[in-house]
Amino acid sequence: MEAIEEKEMMGGLCFLLNDPAFYEEALERTGCREMDFTGRPMKGWVFVDDSGMKTLEDLNYWIGLSIDYNKRAKSSKKKK
């Protein structure tokens, strides 16, 4: 299993494992919305509030989705 990075970002706690997958499907789940703190949505990022993680099954869904997508994710280009 790959390491999951836990970071305080954008006024909350984020768990990073490359980019998320199944973006549109994820947005249909309870408590999930497009990540947008600056007026410019962050493509591929979602925000899940407490209502989206009420049960262990909910939390396991989000973790599983991230881990599954990590196998398909492309590396971002390094800035010089």
N, C-alpha and C positions, 0 to 999 in steps of 0.2 A: 504494500500500500504506500502511496506517495504521501509526503508530508502536506498537511493542510496548514496554511499560515493564518494565524489569527491576528488581525490588525484593527486598531482604532482608527476609523476613517470616517469622514463626512458626518461627524456627530454621532456615530454609533459603532457597533462592533461588526466587523466583516470577517468572513471566512473565505480565503482565497485558494483556489485550486484551478488556476488558469481561468478561462472564460466560461460562463454558463452556456448551456445548450437548450434546445427546445424552447426558445424564448417566447414565442407566441403561446405555446401550450402552458408554459409556466405562468404567464400573465392571466390566464383564466382561473387559476387556483385562488381560493380564499386567502385574503391578506397579502396578495402579491400585486405589485404595481411597478411600472417603469421607473427606473432610477433616474431622477431628475432633480438635482439640487441647485442647478445654475441656470435653468431655462433652456438648456441644451441636453436632451436625453442622452444617456450613455448606452449606446447600442450593445446589447448582449448582457447588460447588467439589470438585475431586478432588486427590488426592495421587498422584503417579507416582514410584515409587522407581526405582533403577538398573536393576532387572530389566525395567522397562517401556520402557527406552530403550537397549537393547543395540546397536541398529543405526541407521544413518542413516534407514532406512525407518520405524522406530519413532518417532524424533524428528520426522520429517516428518509423520507421522500426527497427533501432538499439536499441532504448529504449525498444520497445515492445518485441524484441527478448530476450533481457537480462531479462526482467521481467518474460516472459513466462518460460524461462529455470530455473529461480530461484526456481520455484515450484518443479522441478525435481532434483536439484543439491544435491550432497552428501557433507556433511561437510568434510573438510580435517582433517587429524589426527593432533592433537596438538603435537608440539615438546616439549620435556622436557628439 
